Amino acid sequence: MTAEELEAFRDRFNEIKQSPVRSNRLAALKKDLEECYNIPEHYSVAFINNNLEVMSLYRDVCYAVDSGRVR
């Protein structure tokens, strides 16, 4: 994945944060990130260390999905 694609995901997340209806869109974004970047289901230090920017965004999205709040 390219930097432009990651930026597009960030833009999408920022757009969702402004939306009054977020839960379904956040869940879809989380799934799209998992599929696009092949994020492992189980914790992997190697994957995290090799994909710091992706995982930073992914953690923010997961937090928003799990808590219903957006940072």
VOTORDO-594584 format. One record per atom (N, C-alpha, C, O): residue in one letter; chain; atom name; x, y, z negated. Coordinates in nm, 4 decimals, always signed. Each point is the difference from the previous one (the first is absolute). Layout:
<atoms>
   r   c    a         c1         c2         c3
   A   A   CA          X          Y          Z
...
</atoms>
This chain:
<atoms>
   r   c    a         c1         c2         c3
   M   A    N    +0.0830    -0.1176    +0.0000
   M   A   CA    -0.0830    +0.1176    +0.0000
   M   A    C    +0.0878    +0.1245    +0.0000
   M   A    O    +0.1092    +0.0020    -0.0568
   T   A    N    -0.1592    +0.0986    +0.1205
   T   A   CA    +0.0777    +0.1228    +0.0139
   T   A    C    -0.0394    +0.1020    -0.1078
   T   A    O    -0.1004    -0.0154    -0.0695
   A   A    N    +0.1813    +0.1173    +0.0586
   A   A   CA    -0.0285    +0.1074    -0.0950
   A   A    C    -0.1313    +0.0697    +0.0359
   A   A    O    -0.0738    +0.0437    -0.0882
   E   A    N    +0.0453    -0.0338    +0.2179
   E   A   CA    -0.1245    +0.0643    +0.0439
   E   A    C    -0.1218    -0.0800    -0.0448
   E   A    O    -0.1022    +0.0569    -0.0382
   E   A    N    +0.1141    -0.1885    +0.0432
   E   A   CA    -0.1119    -0.0843    -0.0437
   E   A    C    -0.0230    +0.0125    -0.1498
   E   A    O    -0.1140    +0.0070    -0.0459
   L   A    N    +0.2230    -0.0042    -0.0299
   L   A   CA    -0.0127    +0.0173    -0.1442
   L   A    C    -0.0609    +0.1361    -0.0317
   L   A    O    -0.0833    +0.0114    -0.0899
   E   A    N    +0.1240    +0.0908    +0.1627
   E   A   CA    -0.0558    +0.1342    -0.0191
   E   A    C    -0.1494    +0.0017    +0.0322
   E   A    O    -0.0770    +0.0697    -0.0660
   A   A    N    +0.0365    -0.1453    +0.1661
   A   A   CA    -0.1425    -0.0088    +0.0339
   A   A    C    -0.0780    -0.0631    -0.1154
   A   A    O    -0.1115    +0.0428    -0.0298
   F   A    N    +0.1691    -0.1439    -0.0350
   F   A   CA    -0.0655    -0.0597    -0.1164
   F   A    C    -0.0080    +0.1009    -0.1144
   F   A    O    -0.1012    +0.0072    -0.0697
   R   A    N    +0.2081    +0.0708    +0.0502
   R   A   CA    -0.0021    +0.1036    -0.1048
   R   A    C    -0.1088    +0.1040    +0.0288
   R   A    O    -0.0737    +0.0406    -0.0898
   D   A    N    +0.0648    +0.0011    +0.2146
   D   A   CA    -0.1030    +0.0972    +0.0383
   D   A    C    -0.1389    -0.0566    -0.0242
   D   A    O    -0.0891    +0.0700    -0.0481
   R   A    N    +0.0714    -0.1958    +0.0815
   R   A   CA    -0.1293    -0.0658    -0.0223
   R   A    C    -0.0337    -0.0030    -0.1487
   R   A    O    -0.1143    +0.0255    -0.0380
   F   A    N    +0.2134    -0.0568    -0.0470
   F   A   CA    -0.0205    -0.0023    -0.1441
   F   A    C    -0.0379    +0.1388    -0.0513
   F   A    O    -0.0910    +0.0133    -0.0818
   N   A    N    +0.1601    +0.0891    +0.1292
   N   A   CA    -0.0306    +0.1366    -0.0418
   N   A    C    -0.1407    +0.0410    +0.0429
   N   A    O    -0.0699    +0.0698    -0.0734
   E   A    N    +0.0293    -0.1128    +0.1909
   E   A   CA    -0.1358    +0.0284    +0.0469
   E   A    C    -0.1033    -0.0700    -0.0881
   E   A    O    -0.1024    +0.0588    -0.0349
   I   A    N    +0.1292    -0.1827    -0.0004
   I   A   CA    -0.0923    -0.0766    -0.0856
   I   A    C    -0.0108    +0.0650    -0.1371
   I   A    O    -0.1082    +0.0033    -0.0586
   K   A    N    +0.2197    +0.0486    +0.0067
   K   A   CA    -0.0018    +0.0635    -0.1322
   K   A    C    -0.0969    +0.1176    -0.0047
   K   A    O    -0.0555    +0.0301    -0.1056
   Q   A    N    +0.0347    +0.0363    +0.2187
   Q   A   CA    -0.0898    +0.1154    +0.0057
   Q   A    C    -0.1459    -0.0404    +0.0207
   Q   A    O    -0.0902    +0.0827    -0.0133
   S   A    N    +0.0677    -0.2079    +0.0454
   S   A   CA    -0.1336    -0.0483    +0.0325
   S   A    C    -0.0804    -0.0318    -0.1265
   S   A    O    +0.0556    -0.0522    -0.0966
   P   A    N    -0.1855    +0.0830    +0.0962
   P   A   CA    -0.0818    -0.0344    -0.1162
   P   A    C    -0.0280    -0.1510    -0.0087
   P   A    O    -0.0287    -0.0517    -0.1080
   V   A    N    +0.0370    -0.0174    +0.2200
   V   A   CA    -0.0229    -0.1446    +0.0027
   V   A    C    +0.1334    -0.0662    +0.0312
   V   A    O    +0.0463    +0.0017    +0.1141
   R   A    N    +0.0157    -0.0609    -0.2181
   R   A   CA    +0.1361    -0.0488    +0.0169
   R   A    C    +0.0167    -0.1504    -0.0100
   R   A    O    +0.0855    -0.0550    +0.0694
   S   A    N    -0.1617    -0.0138    -0.1510
   S   A   CA    +0.0334    -0.1376    -0.0373
   S   A    C    +0.0177    -0.0935    +0.1194
   S   A    O    +0.0998    -0.0718    +0.0070
   N   A    N    -0.1927    +0.0712    +0.0852
   N   A   CA    +0.0119    -0.0895    +0.1157
   N   A    C    +0.1165    +0.0401    +0.0898
   N   A    O    +0.0710    -0.0856    +0.0528
   R   A    N    -0.0522    +0.2147    -0.0360
   R   A   CA    +0.1088    +0.0477    +0.0861
   R   A    C    +0.1363    -0.0302    -0.0620
   R   A    O    +0.0939    -0.0348    +0.0716
   L   A    N    -0.0821    +0.0478    -0.2041
   L   A   CA    +0.1258    -0.0328    -0.0669
   L   A    C    +0.0303    -0.1490    +0.0118
   L   A    O    +0.1139    -0.0388    +0.0258
   A   A    N    -0.2154    -0.0443    -0.0447
   A   A   CA    +0.0196    -0.1442    +0.0123
   A   A    C    +0.0438    -0.0369    +0.1413
   A   A    O    +0.0858    -0.0865    +0.0176
   A   A    N    -0.1433    +0.1507    +0.0820
   A   A   CA    +0.0383    -0.0260    +0.1391
   A   A    C    +0.1435    +0.0453    +0.0258
   A   A    O    +0.0748    -0.0682    +0.0700
   L   A    N    -0.0365    +0.1820    -0.1257
   L   A   CA    +0.1371    +0.0492    +0.0160
   L   A    C    +0.0982    -0.0967    -0.0647
   L   A    O    +0.1044    -0.0300    +0.0579
   K   A    N    -0.1363    -0.0187    -0.1764
   K   A   CA    +0.0863    -0.0958    -0.0694
   K   A    C    +0.0191    -0.1252    +0.0862
   K   A    O    +0.1123    -0.0475    +0.0168
   K   A    N    -0.2204    -0.0046    +0.0367
   K   A   CA    +0.0071    -0.1196    +0.0847
   K   A    C    +0.0821    +0.0276    +0.1264
   K   A    O    +0.0804    -0.0835    +0.0414
   D   A    N    -0.1006    +0.1985    +0.0186
   D   A   CA    +0.0761    +0.0360    +0.1204
   D   A    C    +0.1507    +0.0085    -0.0287
   D   A    O    +0.0814    -0.0457    +0.0802
   L   A    N    -0.0453    +0.1039    -0.1942
   L   A   CA    +0.1408    +0.0073    -0.0388
   L   A    C    +0.0577    -0.1407    -0.0194
   L   A    O    +0.1105    -0.0292    +0.0457
   E   A    N    -0.1855    -0.0567    -0.1134
   E   A   CA    +0.0459    -0.1369    -0.0238
   E   A    C    +0.0244    -0.0733    +0.1313
   E   A    O    +0.1000    -0.0701    +0.0154
   E   A    N    -0.1910    +0.0865    +0.0777
   E   A   CA    +0.0126    -0.0692    +0.1285
   E   A    C    +0.1100    +0.0601    +0.0870
   E   A    O    +0.0776    -0.0731    +0.0616
   C   A    N    -0.0710    +0.2022    -0.0566
   C   A   CA    +0.0948    +0.0688    +0.0870
   C   A    C    +0.1450    -0.0222    -0.0441
   C   A    O    +0.0887    -0.0190    +0.0833
   Y   A    N    -0.0657    +0.0215    -0.2137
   Y   A   CA    +0.1353    -0.0114    -0.0524
   Y   A    C    +0.0302    -0.1371    -0.0593
   Y   A    O    +0.1069    -0.0204    -0.0574
   N   A    N    -0.2006    -0.0742    +0.0708
   N   A   CA    +0.0178    -0.1354    -0.0542
   N   A    C    +0.0401    +0.0037    -0.1470
   N   A    O    +0.0946    -0.0669    -0.0414
   I   A    N    -0.1672    +0.1453    -0.0363
   I   A   CA    +0.0285    +0.0124    -0.1425
   I   A    C    -0.0343    -0.1327    -0.0672
   I   A    O    -0.1120    -0.0495    +0.0130
   P   A    N    +0.2093    -0.0084    -0.0853
   P   A   CA    -0.0236    -0.1308    -0.0615
   P   A    C    -0.1058    +0.0063    -0.1105
   P   A    O    -0.0142    +0.1001    -0.0702
   E   A    N    -0.0578    -0.2089    +0.0577
   E   A   CA    -0.1052    -0.0081    -0.1017
   E   A    C    +0.0597    -0.0017    -0.1406
   E   A    O    -0.0575    +0.0552    -0.0938
   H   A    N    +0.1736    -0.1195    +0.0808
   H   A   CA    +0.0669    -0.0097    -0.1292
   H   A    C    +0.1197    +0.0933    -0.0045
   H   A    O    +0.0623    +0.0283    +0.1024
   Y   A    N    -0.0312    +0.0187    -0.2210
   Y   A   CA    +0.1080    +0.0960    -0.0220
   Y   A    C    +0.1312    -0.0481    +0.0624
   Y   A    O    +0.0413    -0.1140    -0.0213
   S   A    N    +0.0228    +0.2003    +0.0973
   S   A   CA    +0.1271    -0.0321    +0.0640
   S   A    C    +0.0937    +0.1198    -0.0120
   S   A    O    -0.0202    +0.1027    +0.0647
   V   A    N    +0.1217    -0.1172    -0.1474
   V   A   CA    +0.0971    +0.1077    -0.0199
   V   A    C    +0.0690    +0.0338    +0.1315
   V   A    O    +0.0209    +0.1172    +0.0314
   A   A    N    +0.0141    -0.2188    +0.0445
   A   A   CA    +0.0686    +0.0227    +0.1270
   A   A    C    -0.0869    +0.0827    +0.0941
   A   A    O    +0.0492    +0.0932    +0.0637
   F   A    N    -0.1778    -0.1261    -0.0541
   F   A   CA    -0.0887    +0.0747    +0.0889
   F   A    C    -0.0124    +0.1447    -0.0464
   F   A    O    +0.0065    +0.0923    +0.0812
   I   A    N    -0.0241    -0.0728    -0.2096
   I   A   CA    -0.0140    +0.1351    -0.0550
   I   A    C    +0.1255    +0.0822    +0.0286
   I   A    O    -0.0096    +0.1145    +0.0443
   N   A    N    +0.1264    -0.1718    -0.0695
   N   A   CA    +0.1257    +0.0724    +0.0204
   N   A    C    +0.0250    +0.0338    +0.1468
   N   A    O    +0.0649    +0.0999    +0.0308
   N   A    N    -0.1157    -0.1822    +0.0587
   N   A   CA    +0.0199    +0.0241    +0.1425
   N   A    C    -0.1085    +0.0872    +0.0624
   N   A    O    +0.0102    +0.0374    +0.1168
   N   A    N    -0.1141    -0.0047    -0.1938
   N   A   CA    -0.1135    +0.0764    +0.0527
   N   A    C    -0.0495    +0.1008    -0.1028
   N   A    O    -0.1184    +0.0021    -0.0338
   L   A    N    +0.2087    +0.0809    -0.0153
   L   A   CA    -0.0333    +0.0914    -0.1100
   L   A    C    -0.1122    +0.0979    +0.0359
   L   A    O    -0.0909    +0.0210    -0.0804
   E   A    N    +0.0957    +0.0383    +0.1978
   E   A   CA    -0.1028    +0.0977    +0.0378
   E   A    C    -0.1360    -0.0661    +0.0169
   E   A    O    -0.1022    +0.0531    -0.0434
   V   A    N    +0.1025    -0.1688    +0.1067
   V   A   CA    -0.1251    -0.0737    +0.0192
   V   A    C    -0.0596    -0.0366    -0.1348
   V   A    O    -0.1197    +0.0178    -0.0226
   M   A    N    +0.2031    -0.0689    -0.0668
   M   A   CA    -0.0502    -0.0436    -0.1298
   M   A    C    -0.0450    +0.1165    -0.0877
   M   A    O    -0.0904    -0.0157    -0.0821
   S   A    N    +0.1516    +0.1303    +0.0983
   S   A   CA    -0.0447    +0.1174    -0.0738
   S   A    C    -0.1429    +0.0367    +0.0399
   S   A    O    -0.0850    +0.0235    -0.0859
   L   A    N    +0.0597    -0.0187    +0.2148
   L   A   CA    -0.1348    +0.0284    +0.0484
   L   A    C    -0.0954    -0.1111    -0.0407
   L   A    O    -0.1118    +0.0272    -0.0437
   Y   A    N    +0.1543    -0.1514    +0.0574
   Y   A   CA    -0.0847    -0.1143    -0.0335
   Y   A    C    -0.0398    +0.0035    -0.1476
   Y   A    O    -0.1155    -0.0263    -0.0334
   R   A    N    +0.2098    +0.0585    -0.0547
   R   A   CA    -0.0328    +0.0095    -0.1433
   R   A    C    -0.1018    +0.1096    -0.0264
   R   A    O    -0.0917    -0.0190    -0.0799
   D   A    N    +0.1063    +0.1336    +0.1458
   D   A   CA    -0.0972    +0.1083    -0.0170
   D   A    C    -0.1393    -0.0433    +0.0460
   D   A    O    -0.0998    +0.0293    -0.0658
   V   A    N    +0.0943    -0.0986    +0.1782
   V   A   CA    -0.1290    -0.0483    +0.0517
   V   A    C    -0.0585    -0.1029    -0.0959
   V   A    O    -0.1190    +0.0055    -0.0312
   C   A    N    +0.2011    -0.0994    -0.0160
   C   A   CA    -0.0489    -0.1027    -0.0934
   C   A    C    -0.0525    +0.0632    -0.1282
   C   A    O    -0.1044    -0.0404    -0.0512
   Y   A    N    +0.1756    +0.1383    -0.0002
   Y   A   CA    -0.0448    +0.0702    -0.1205
   Y   A    C    -0.1362    +0.0629    +0.0229
   Y   A    O    -0.0884    -0.0086    -0.0853
   A   A    N    +0.0717    +0.0716    +0.1999
   A   A   CA    -0.1275    +0.0654    +0.0324
   A   A    C    -0.1118    -0.1027    +0.0151
   A   A    O    -0.1126    +0.0243    -0.0434
   V   A    N    +0.1424    -0.1382    +0.1040
   V   A   CA    -0.1010    -0.1054    +0.0169
   V   A    C    -0.0389    -0.0572    -0.1352
   V   A    O    -0.1185    -0.0154    -0.0295
   D   A    N    +0.2188    -0.0164    -0.0537
   D   A   CA    -0.0258    -0.0665    -0.1274
   D   A    C    -0.0649    +0.0906    -0.1043
   D   A    O    -0.0829    -0.0453    -0.0788
   S   A    N    +0.1199    +0.1707    +0.0782
   S   A   CA    -0.0505    +0.0896    -0.1042
   S   A    C    -0.1171    +0.0858    +0.0455
   S   A    O    -0.0736    +0.0551    -0.0818
   G   A    N    +0.0574    -0.0446    +0.2118
   G   A   CA    -0.1048    +0.0884    +0.0517
   G   A    C    +0.0417    +0.1459    -0.0031
   G   A    O    -0.0786    +0.0889    +0.0329
   R   A    N    +0.2035    -0.0646    -0.0730
   R   A   CA    +0.0527    +0.1371    -0.0036
   R   A    C    +0.1128    +0.0133    +0.0999
   R   A    O    +0.0633    -0.0987    +0.0374
   V   A    N    -0.0388    +0.2193    +0.0049
   V   A   CA    +0.1064    +0.0267    +0.0961
   V   A    C    +0.0978    +0.0973    -0.0618
   V   A    O    -0.0394    +0.1002    -0.0596
   R   A    N    +0.1699    -0.1310    +0.0744
   R   A   CA    +0.1028    +0.0905    -0.0529
   R   A    C    +0.0271    +0.1098    +0.0989
   R   A    O    +0.0835    +0.0868    -0.0255
</atoms>
